Amino acid sequence: MDGAEAEVVTTSVAIERAVEAGLDLVEIAPTAKPPVAKIMDFKKFLFEQKKKKKEIKSKAQKVVLKEIRFGPNTDEHDFLFKLKHGRKFLEEGAKLKAFVFFRGRTILFKEKGEILLLKLASELADIADVEAMPKMEGKRMIIFLNPKKKQ
């Protein structure tokens, strides 16, 4: 019997056919009226399902998160150097997490940190979208950038 044709048989006849074929009788839709069952090699079926799941998982895109750390008093040259690295990370398709780390009394310069992160976001606006505006988390001010989708 091929997959295109189906025949309605009683449970006992279906079990007999499965035993004759040396296969398993697998209930596919138990809530249907009448319940739907199929004669198949159940272990082979489970193996194929596992194989399909593994294939789907391997094709899934993995998100890489790269970090760039600044100080509140980061100089222009250092900023440009880190900007270049950030651009490279985004072009590779990684997500970028940039943060300004405040140590000791530098916490007084929160505005400088926010300006620095917004400047980074504006410099990378051609290849990145801002996921969230800069926000404080403990002693760090953080901004997330996602690479723009390629058309």
C-alpha positions in Angstrom: 0.0 0.0 0.0 1.6 3.4 -1.0 1.1 6.7 0.7 -1.6 8.0 -1.7 -4.2 5.4 -0.9 -5.5 4.7 2.6 -7.9 2.0 3.7 -10.0 1.7 6.8 -9.3 -1.5 8.8 -10.0 -2.7 12.3 -7.3 -2.6 15.0 -6.9 -6.4 15.1 -6.4 -6.5 11.3 -3.9 -3.6 11.4 -1.9 -5.4 14.2 -1.8 -8.6 12.1 -0.6 -6.8 9.1 2.1 -5.0 11.1 3.3 -8.3 12.6 3.4 -10.0 9.2 5.5 -7.1 7.8 7.8 -7.2 10.8 7.0 -3.5 11.5 5.3 -1.4 14.2 1.7 -0.1 14.2 2.1 3.6 15.2 -0.9 5.7 16.2 -0.5 9.1 14.3 -3.8 10.9 15.2 -5.4 9.3 18.2 -8.1 12.0 18.6 -9.4 11.5 15.0 -12.6 9.4 14.4 -11.6 6.7 13.6 -8.0 7.0 15.0 -5.3 7.1 12.4 -2.4 4.6 12.6 0.4 3.8 10.2 2.5 0.7 9.8 6.2 1.7 9.9 9.6 1.0 11.5 9.2 3.2 14.6 13.0 3.3 15.4 13.8 4.5 11.9 11.0 7.1 12.1 12.5 8.4 15.4 16.0 8.5 13.9 14.8 10.5 10.9 12.9 13.0 13.1 16.1 13.4 15.2 18.1 13.9 12.0 15.7 16.6 10.8 15.8 18.5 14.1 19.6 18.4 14.0 19.7 19.7 10.4 17.3 22.6 11.3 19.4 23.5 14.3 22.6 23.6 12.3 21.0 25.9 9.7 19.9 28.3 12.5 21.9 31.5 12.5 23.9 32.0 15.7 24.1 35.5 17.1 27.6 36.7 18.1 27.9 39.5 20.6 31.1 41.6 20.6 31.9 44.2 23.2 33.8 47.5 23.1 34.8 49.2 26.3 35.4 52.9 26.7 36.3 55.1 29.6 34.5 58.4 30.2 37.6 60.4 29.2 38.5 58.4 26.1 40.7 60.4 23.7 39.8 61.0 20.0 42.4 58.7 18.7 41.4 55.8 21.0 37.7 56.4 20.0 38.6 56.2 16.3 40.6 53.0 16.9 37.7 51.4 18.7 35.2 52.7 16.1 37.2 50.9 13.5 37.0 47.6 15.4 33.2 48.1 16.0 32.7 48.7 12.3 34.6 45.5 11.5 32.5 43.5 14.0 29.2 44.8 12.6 30.3 44.1 9.0 31.0 40.5 10.0 27.4 40.3 11.2 28.0 40.4 15.0 25.9 42.3 17.4 27.8 45.1 19.2 27.6 46.0 22.8 29.5 49.2 23.6 29.9 50.5 27.2 31.5 53.2 29.1 32.9 52.0 32.5 32.9 54.5 35.3 35.5 54.0 38.0 35.5 55.9 41.3 34.7 59.6 40.9 34.4 59.3 37.1 30.7 58.5 37.7 30.4 62.3 37.8 30.9 62.3 34.0 27.8 60.4 33.0 27.0 63.1 30.3 30.5 62.5 28.7 29.8 58.8 28.6 26.4 59.2 27.0 27.8 61.7 24.4 30.6 59.2 23.6 28.1 56.3 23.0 25.7 58.5 21.0 28.7 59.6 18.9 29.6 56.0 18.3 26.0 55.2 17.2 25.9 58.1 14.8 29.3 57.2 13.3 28.1 53.6 12.7 24.5 54.7 11.6 25.3 53.7 8.0 25.8 50.0 8.9 24.1 49.6 12.3 20.7 50.2 14.0 20.5 51.2 17.7 18.6 48.5 19.6 18.3 50.6 22.8 19.5 54.1 23.8 22.3 54.4 26.3 21.3 53.3 29.8 23.1 52.9 33.1 23.6 49.4 34.6 25.5 49.7 37.8 28.9 51.4 37.0 28.4 51.0 33.2 26.5 52.9 30.6 25.5 50.5 27.8 24.3 50.7 24.2 23.5 47.9 21.8 23.9 48.1 18.0 22.6 45.6 15.5 24.0 45.2 12.0 21.6 46.5 9.3 19.9 43.8 7.1 21.5 43.5 3.7 19.2 44.1 0.7 
